[in-house]
Amino acid sequence: MTGLEARALEIAERAEQRTLTRVAAQLAAELPDLGVAIEGDTIAIVGHGVLDDARLIWIGSLLK
């Protein structure tokens, strides 16, 4: 891997983390009664009634 490739990979990884953090924060604000956590490159939403929330079912269908 060249230095340029390594730098590009670093930039992409930081951008991914910023995006995950931003999305997790927005979800936590919109869904205060549920737990939101970043697990690696995934955002986990935990709580009672998660499968009954139409917003989560809709967004889940888009991400599959």
mmCIF file of the C-alpha atoms, coordinates in Angstrom:
data_MODEL
# 
_entry.id   MODEL 
# 
loop_
_atom_site.group_PDB 
_atom_site.id 
_atom_site.type_symbol 
_atom_site.label_atom_id 
_atom_site.label_alt_id 
_atom_site.label_comp_id 
_atom_site.label_asym_id 
_atom_site.label_entity_id 
_atom_site.label_seq_id 
_atom_site.pdbx_PDB_ins_code 
_atom_site.Cartn_x 
_atom_site.Cartn_y 
_atom_site.Cartn_z 
_atom_site.occupancy 
_atom_site.B_iso_or_equiv 
_atom_site.pdbx_formal_charge 
_atom_site.auth_seq_id 
_atom_site.auth_comp_id 
_atom_site.auth_asym_id 
_atom_site.auth_atom_id 
_atom_site.pdbx_PDB_model_num 
ATOM 1  C CA . MET A 1 1  ? 0.000   0.000  0.000  1.00 0.00 ? 1  MET A CA 1 
ATOM 2  C CA . THR A 1 2  ? 1.387   3.376  -0.924 1.00 0.00 ? 2  THR A CA 1 
ATOM 3  C CA . GLY A 1 3  ? 1.448   6.332  1.410  1.00 0.00 ? 3  GLY A CA 1 
ATOM 4  C CA . LEU A 1 4  ? -1.315  7.953  -0.606 1.00 0.00 ? 4  LEU A CA 1 
ATOM 5  C CA . GLU A 1 5  ? -3.510  4.858  -0.321 1.00 0.00 ? 5  GLU A CA 1 
ATOM 6  C CA . ALA A 1 6  ? -2.880  4.642  3.411  1.00 0.00 ? 6  ALA A CA 1 
ATOM 7  C CA . ARG A 1 7  ? -3.809  8.301  3.838  1.00 0.00 ? 7  ARG A CA 1 
ATOM 8  C CA . ALA A 1 8  ? -6.990  7.837  1.788  1.00 0.00 ? 8  ALA A CA 1 
ATOM 9  C CA . LEU A 1 9  ? -7.951  4.854  3.959  1.00 0.00 ? 9  LEU A CA 1 
ATOM 10 C CA . GLU A 1 10 ? -7.357  6.904  7.121  1.00 0.00 ? 10 GLU A CA 1 
ATOM 11 C CA . ILE A 1 11 ? -9.543  9.721  5.821  1.00 0.00 ? 11 ILE A CA 1 
ATOM 12 C CA . ALA A 1 12 ? -12.324 7.277  4.864  1.00 0.00 ? 12 ALA A CA 1 
ATOM 13 C CA . GLU A 1 13 ? -12.248 5.600  8.280  1.00 0.00 ? 13 GLU A CA 1 
ATOM 14 C CA . ARG A 1 14 ? -12.478 8.940  10.090 1.00 0.00 ? 14 ARG A CA 1 
ATOM 15 C CA . ALA A 1 15 ? -15.363 10.015 7.843  1.00 0.00 ? 15 ALA A CA 1 
ATOM 16 C CA . GLU A 1 16 ? -17.165 6.747  8.597  1.00 0.00 ? 16 GLU A CA 1 
ATOM 17 C CA . GLN A 1 17 ? -16.772 7.284  12.353 1.00 0.00 ? 17 GLN A CA 1 
ATOM 18 C CA . ARG A 1 18 ? -18.017 10.870 12.107 1.00 0.00 ? 18 ARG A CA 1 
ATOM 19 C CA . THR A 1 19 ? -21.049 9.696  10.141 1.00 0.00 ? 19 THR A CA 1 
ATOM 20 C CA . LEU A 1 20 ? -21.812 6.901  12.613 1.00 0.00 ? 20 LEU A CA 1 
ATOM 21 C CA . THR A 1 21 ? -21.509 9.336  15.516 1.00 0.00 ? 21 THR A CA 1 
ATOM 22 C CA . ARG A 1 22 ? -23.774 11.898 13.832 1.00 0.00 ? 22 ARG A CA 1 
ATOM 23 C CA . VAL A 1 23 ? -26.444 9.331  12.912 1.00 0.00 ? 23 VAL A CA 1 
ATOM 24 C CA . ALA A 1 24 ? -26.357 7.703  16.364 1.00 0.00 ? 24 ALA A CA 1 
ATOM 25 C CA . ALA A 1 25 ? -26.763 11.112 18.032 1.00 0.00 ? 25 ALA A CA 1 
ATOM 26 C CA . GLN A 1 26 ? -29.733 11.963 15.804 1.00 0.00 ? 26 GLN A CA 1 
ATOM 27 C CA . LEU A 1 27 ? -31.368 8.601  16.524 1.00 0.00 ? 27 LEU A CA 1 
ATOM 28 C CA . ALA A 1 28 ? -30.810 9.042  20.265 1.00 0.00 ? 28 ALA A CA 1 
ATOM 29 C CA . ALA A 1 29 ? -32.448 12.483 20.096 1.00 0.00 ? 29 ALA A CA 1 
ATOM 30 C CA . GLU A 1 30 ? -35.419 11.183 18.097 1.00 0.00 ? 30 GLU A CA 1 
ATOM 31 C CA . LEU A 1 31 ? -35.836 8.015  20.166 1.00 0.00 ? 31 LEU A CA 1 
ATOM 32 C CA . PRO A 1 32 ? -35.003 9.002  23.762 1.00 0.00 ? 32 PRO A CA 1 
ATOM 33 C CA . ASP A 1 33 ? -36.678 5.925  25.266 1.00 0.00 ? 33 ASP A CA 1 
ATOM 34 C CA . LEU A 1 34 ? -34.393 3.540  23.340 1.00 0.00 ? 34 LEU A CA 1 
ATOM 35 C CA . GLY A 1 35 ? -30.699 2.802  23.689 1.00 0.00 ? 35 GLY A CA 1 
ATOM 36 C CA . VAL A 1 36 ? -28.467 3.706  20.746 1.00 0.00 ? 36 VAL A CA 1 
ATOM 37 C CA . ALA A 1 37 ? -24.882 2.467  20.535 1.00 0.00 ? 37 ALA A CA 1 
ATOM 38 C CA . ILE A 1 38 ? -22.154 2.263  17.932 1.00 0.00 ? 38 ILE A CA 1 
ATOM 39 C CA . GLU A 1 39 ? -20.784 -1.263 17.654 1.00 0.00 ? 39 GLU A CA 1 
ATOM 40 C CA . GLY A 1 40 ? -17.910 -1.312 15.194 1.00 0.00 ? 40 GLY A CA 1 
ATOM 41 C CA . ASP A 1 41 ? -19.376 -0.117 11.900 1.00 0.00 ? 41 ASP A CA 1 
ATOM 42 C CA . THR A 1 42 ? -22.978 -0.700 13.009 1.00 0.00 ? 42 THR A CA 1 
ATOM 43 C CA . ILE A 1 43 ? -25.491 1.326  14.971 1.00 0.00 ? 43 ILE A CA 1 
ATOM 44 C CA . ALA A 1 44 ? -27.505 -0.807 17.399 1.00 0.00 ? 44 ALA A CA 1 
ATOM 45 C CA . ILE A 1 45 ? -30.904 0.319  18.673 1.00 0.00 ? 45 ILE A CA 1 
ATOM 46 C CA . VAL A 1 46 ? -32.100 -1.490 21.781 1.00 0.00 ? 46 VAL A CA 1 
ATOM 47 C CA . GLY A 1 47 ? -35.279 -1.246 23.823 1.00 0.00 ? 47 GLY A CA 1 
ATOM 48 C CA . HIS A 1 48 ? -38.798 -2.417 24.361 1.00 0.00 ? 48 HIS A CA 1 
ATOM 49 C CA . GLY A 1 49 ? -41.168 -1.813 21.476 1.00 0.00 ? 49 GLY A CA 1 
ATOM 50 C CA . VAL A 1 50 ? -38.456 -1.425 18.850 1.00 0.00 ? 50 VAL A CA 1 
ATOM 51 C CA . LEU A 1 51 ? -40.281 -3.723 16.458 1.00 0.00 ? 51 LEU A CA 1 
ATOM 52 C CA . ASP A 1 52 ? -43.533 -1.808 16.994 1.00 0.00 ? 52 ASP A CA 1 
ATOM 53 C CA . ASP A 1 53 ? -42.090 1.569  15.988 1.00 0.00 ? 53 ASP A CA 1 
ATOM 54 C CA . ALA A 1 54 ? -43.048 2.273  12.351 1.00 0.00 ? 54 ALA A CA 1 
ATOM 55 C CA . ARG A 1 55 ? -40.122 4.702  11.953 1.00 0.00 ? 55 ARG A CA 1 
ATOM 56 C CA . LEU A 1 56 ? -37.630 1.972  12.791 1.00 0.00 ? 56 LEU A CA 1 
ATOM 57 C CA . ILE A 1 57 ? -39.316 -0.593 10.593 1.00 0.00 ? 57 ILE A CA 1 
ATOM 58 C CA . TRP A 1 58 ? -39.226 1.884  7.705  1.00 0.00 ? 58 TRP A CA 1 
ATOM 59 C CA . ILE A 1 59 ? -35.561 2.829  8.140  1.00 0.00 ? 59 ILE A CA 1 
ATOM 60 C CA . GLY A 1 60 ? -34.663 -0.829 8.657  1.00 0.00 ? 60 GLY A CA 1 
ATOM 61 C CA . SER A 1 61 ? -36.289 -1.715 5.343  1.00 0.00 ? 61 SER A CA 1 
ATOM 62 C CA . LEU A 1 62 ? -34.125 0.873  3.604  1.00 0.00 ? 62 LEU A CA 1 
ATOM 63 C CA . LEU A 1 63 ? -30.905 -0.423 5.152  1.00 0.00 ? 63 LEU A CA 1 
ATOM 64 C CA . LYS A 1 64 ? -31.361 -4.114 4.371  1.00 0.00 ? 64 LYS A CA 1 
# 
